[in-house]
Amino acid sequence: MGRAGRGRQKRMTLSSETLEPGSWADRLSSASSIPPSIPPPDHERSPEILAGRVLAKGRGIVAPESSVGIATGSLVRLVKRLFAVPAGMVVGIVLGTLLAPAWILAGGGRLRKVALVVCSPLSGLFFCTAIAWRYAARGRVDVVALLAKNLHQRAPIVTFPKRFTHHAMGLVVLTRHADVRTALERDDVFQVDIYNDRMRASSGAFFLGKDPGTDYDREQRLGATAFGRNEALIRECVGRLSRALVTGATLRSSRSLDVVSEFTHVVQLHFLKEYFGVRDTADERLFGWLETMSFFIFNFWIGGPYRAAAVRAGNEAGEHLRALVRERVADLAAKRPVTDDVLGRMVLLLSNGAGTAVDEDVAVRTMGGLISGGTIPATGTLISVVDKLLDLPQNLRRRLKEAAIGNDDAVVKRYVREAARFSAYPPTLYRRAVAPFEFAAGTDDLVGGAQIVEEGALVVTTPIFANYDADVFPNPEVFDPDRQATKETAPLLFGWARHRCLGEHVAELLMVEMVKSLFARDVERARGAAGQISNGTPGTIPDGDFPRRLIVRFGLE
């Protein structure tokens, strides 16, 4: 049945009584439930048997590169590095000159605009030369760190007037840690309702797309209560499967593992099934649906075919979740025990006790928001974390291995957080200004000056740049797992303030368990392109926008 048909059905009203916290404990205990448990290794449903089935497909086995291929690749990289700096200088001067007139549109006073226009060719020269020099020295380009540094020093708040932006809205880009936090904290000025349309079109009207109010409070409490915090189950579910996958990979002749398709995706889908109670479809389409919806929701510059794909994915995922909800409702009506997972608790919270009247729409859209908003960001972050940790020097890797072997979660968590700081996911978060607001009052005009955000402006906060803010993270390009951070000076990884990720604690625990399994071994990148993150086929949705391969190899121990 389509959404239009479902909309004509008679629905329950999500009343304050339905979501009254005082009644939840009684409701959860009024029906018998089965605590989730992970079967023993020899059971058909065990993580160990699942790992064997996954690895049998051989997706992480790649043919070793030939000596000629390795030599050719090395020669090409050497030539690129030799010519990088002169090429960067030429490109920088040309680009800076072409962009000079655009600085007239920048925010700030006249003096600042004149300085930016005059210095544009020189700025372009310095910026592109710096990128080229980094490539020549390191063999890779790290544009984010350099761009963040330049923005923080020269234009920490980028503004464009209404007349030059889409739909006559002003555009404001915030790059400093404090400014990003301010925008996310001040939900009386910077509202989140611009997410609502995209969520309604795909995953459903999730509460994180709503501004503060009664509806937000009720549904947020519902999601938080259903989510729970069964750390023992998470550790067993994620830890056993992660270790089984790594152990199985070391038994291959290639001793290789695809961190994306044979590890991260597999563990996440298993976690969705065992902790959330949401199993995959027979044709394995759940993860693709979640990726399609998540990419559309978090990226405001895309539409067209992406919107159509997200709507289609949302409809299909919604029907899948609706069928799962009805299975639980049938169990309640038949007086059968309900598994005490997120879905089971959600159904109990929304039931009338007898299980004969559950608001399916609320259950489906809340579950859809929880699994799409939690699974895909956690997956993207974990892959980026592994990618960063593989490049650490030996002394840091040795310490990480010792912590992983010794189950020192505190140390491993510091490594995970610091690695995640370099690649926040999602990199940007959006708000709409419903009133004027002034940032950086009293700041020197040449470095941004006081910036007034106009009513109606689209405000783009950038955690990806904020996490390189040298005022908060000294030597931001240096990996330092011993950074001492307060709540206000921690990396922005899970949003901030009222709309902070509901499952932050679960995501961190999941990543810690997976990192321990990988780095308790001697692990390194596979040689050549296989050992680098690669996305799927360009232009395909969602494959072209997400990592699809990162092969690692384990040493003999």
KETORKE-193985 format. One line per field, with one value per residue (C-alpha): z, x, y. Coordinates in steps of 0.5 Angstrom, whole numbers, plus 500, padded with zeros to 3 digits. Each point is the difference from the previous one (the first is absolute). Example, Ala and Ser with C-alpha at 12.3 -4.5 7.8 and 13.67 -1.06 7.14 Angstrom:
REM KETORKE-193985
w 516_498
u 525_502
v 491_507
//
This chain:
REM KETORKE-193985
w 500_498_505_497_502_506_502_499_505_507_504_508_503_503_506_506_504_495_501_507_503_507_496_496_506_501_493_498_506_499_494_501_496_498_501_494_500_495_498_502_494_498_499_493_502_503_498_499_495_497_499_496_495_499_499_495_495_499_499_504_496_495_495_502_496_495_501_493_503_506_497_495_505_504_494_499_507_500_494_502_507_496_496_505_503_493_498_506_500_493_502_506_496_495_505_505_494_497_507_502_498_504_507_499_502_506_507_504_499_494_503_500_493_497_503_498_493_500_503_496_495_506_504_494_499_508_500_494_501_507_498_495_505_504_495_498_507_502_493_502_500_507_497_506_505_496_498_508_502_494_502_507_499_495_499_506_498_493_498_494_499_498_493_498_503_499_501_503_506_503_501_506_501_507_501_507_505_505_494_498_507_501_494_502_507_498_498_501_495_495_499_497_496_493_502_500_493_498_506_499_492_502_507_503_505_505_506_498_494_505_504_508_502_503_494_500_507_500_494_503_506_497_495_506_505_494_498_507_502_500_500_502_494_495_502_499_494_496_504_498_493_499_503_496_493_502_502_494_495_503_498_493_496_498_507_498_502_497_505_497_497_504_507_501_496_503_507_499_497_505_506_497_500_507_504_496_498_492_496_493_494_496_494_505_498_507_500_493_503_506_496_494_506_504_494_498_507_502_493_498_494_496_498_493_499_508_502_496_502_508_499_497_505_506_497_500_506_503_498_503_506_500_499_506_505_498_502_507_500_498_506_505_498_500_507_498_503_496_499_504_495_497_496_505_505_495_499_507_502_494_502_504_504_496_494_496_498_498_496_495_497_506_501_493_499_507_498_493_503_505_496_494_504_504_496_494_504_504_494_497_506_501_493_501_507_497_494_505_505_494_499_507_502_503_507_500_497_505_506_496_499_507_502_496_502_507_499_503_497_503_496_493_501_500_494_496_502_498_493_499_502_493_496_503_497_498_499_500_504_497_504_498_503_503_503_499_504_500_501_502_502_501_496_495_494_496_503_499_504_503_496_500_498_497_501_495_499_498_506_498_506_498_506_495_500_507_502_498_504_503_505_503_497_500_494_497_495_505_502_508_503_507_499_506_498_504_497_497_497_497_493_497_498_501_500_506_505_499_493_502_498_504_499_502_505_496_494_504_503_494_497_506_499_493_500_506_495_494_504_505_494_496_494_494_494_494_494_495_498_504_507_499_501_493_499_496_492_499_499_503_506_505_498_497_507_505_501_497_501_505_500_506_501_507_501_503_507
u 500_503_500_494_496_503_499_492_500_497_506_501_502_507_497_504_497_503_507_499_507_497_496_505_504_493_499_506_500_492_502_505_506_506_507_504_506_506_500_506_505_497_493_498_498_507_505_505_496_498_507_502_494_502_507_499_497_508_498_507_504_504_505_507_503_506_507_499_493_503_506_496_496_506_503_493_499_508_499_493_504_506_495_495_503_501_493_497_503_497_493_500_502_495_494_502_499_494_497_502_493_496_503_496_494_503_497_504_502_503_507_499_497_506_505_497_500_507_503_496_505_505_496_498_508_501_494_501_508_499_495_505_506_496_499_507_503_494_498_492_496_497_496_495_505_503_494_497_507_499_493_501_505_497_493_497_493_498_494_496_495_493_500_505_498_494_493_503_502_507_505_505_505_503_507_502_499_496_496_498_498_496_496_498_498_496_494_496_503_503_495_500_494_503_502_492_499_505_499_492_502_505_500_494_499_505_500_508_497_495_501_499_493_495_501_507_500_495_504_507_498_497_506_505_496_499_507_503_507_502_507_501_496_504_507_498_496_505_507_499_498_506_505_497_500_508_502_496_504_507_498_500_506_500_499_495_494_495_499_494_496_503_500_497_493_500_500_496_494_501_500_493_497_503_499_495_496_500_502_502_496_501_503_505_497_499_507_499_494_503_506_495_496_506_503_494_499_507_501_496_503_498_493_497_502_502_493_497_504_500_492_500_505_496_493_504_503_494_496_505_500_493_500_504_496_494_504_501_493_497_505_497_493_501_503_507_506_503_508_503_503_499_494_497_500_498_494_498_501_495_495_494_502_496_505_493_501_507_501_504_502_504_503_503_502_503_504_502_503_504_503_501_503_504_503_502_504_503_502_503_504_503_502_504_502_504_503_503_502_504_504_503_507_503_500_493_498_503_497_493_501_502_494_496_503_499_493_501_494_502_506_497_494_505_503_494_497_507_500_492_502_504_493_494_494_495_505_495_494_494_496_495_501_493_503_506_506_507_506_507_498_506_505_505_497_506_499_492_497_493_496_492_496_494_493_498_508_502_506_505_504_506_502_505_504_498_504_506_499_507_497_497_505_507_504_493_504_504_496_500_496_502_496_497_493_494_493_501_507_498_500_493_499_492_497_499_495_493_500_507_500_495_504_507_502_498_504_506_500_499_506_504_499_501_507_502_499_504_505_502_503_506_496_502_497_500_505_498_493_496_503_497_493_496_493_495_498_500_493_496_496_502_506_504_499_503_506_500_507_506_504_505_505_502_507_502_500
v 500_507_506_503_494_499_508_498_495_502_501_501_507_500_503_503_494_495_502_502_498_498_494_498_495_497_499_497_495_498_495_495_501_496_503_500_495_498_493_495_500_493_503_501_507_502_505_495_496_507_502_494_501_507_498_494_505_503_507_502_496_504_497_503_505_498_503_504_503_502_503_504_502_503_503_504_502_503_504_503_502_503_504_502_506_504_498_502_507_501_498_504_506_499_498_506_505_497_500_507_503_495_503_506_496_498_502_505_507_504_500_492_499_505_496_493_502_503_494_495_498_500_496_495_499_498_496_496_499_498_494_499_500_495_495_500_499_495_497_502_506_502_506_500_502_506_502_500_504_505_501_501_505_504_499_496_502_500_504_502_505_498_502_496_493_495_502_507_497_502_495_499_495_499_497_501_496_505_503_493_498_507_498_493_503_506_496_506_503_495_495_493_500_500_492_499_500_495_495_500_498_495_497_503_506_498_505_502_504_503_507_500_499_495_495_500_499_494_497_501_497_494_499_500_495_495_501_498_498_493_501_492_498_505_498_492_502_504_498_492_501_505_495_495_504_502_493_497_505_498_492_502_499_508_502_505_504_505_505_502_494_495_503_507_499_493_502_505_496_495_505_503_493_498_507_503_494_503_494_501_498_493_504_504_507_503_503_503_503_503_503_503_504_502_503_504_502_503_503_506_502_493_499_497_493_500_502_495_495_502_500_493_497_503_497_493_501_502_494_495_504_500_492_499_505_495_494_503_502_493_497_505_499_492_501_498_503_505_501_506_503_507_498_496_506_505_495_499_508_501_495_500_494_495_502_500_508_502_507_497_506_503_493_500_507_500_493_503_506_496_495_505_505_496_494_504_506_494_496_506_502_493_499_507_499_493_504_505_495_496_506_501_499_494_503_502_493_496_504_499_492_499_504_496_493_502_503_507_503_507_500_497_505_506_497_499_508_503_496_502_507_500_498_502_497_503_506_505_502_505_505_505_507_502_507_504_498_503_496_502_506_505_496_503_502_497_493_499_506_500_496_501_494_502_497_495_498_493_499_494_498_496_495_498_507_501_494_503_506_502_504_493_495_502_498_497_496_496_494_500_495_503_507_502_502_503_499_507_498_493_499_501_493_499_506_505_502_498_497_496_493_495_494_503_496_494_502_501_493_497_504_498_492_500_504_496_493_503_504_494_497_502_504_504_502_496_502_504_503_495_502_507_502_500_501_496_502_507_503_494_501_499_496_506_504_495_496_493_497_501_494_498_494_497_498_494_499
//
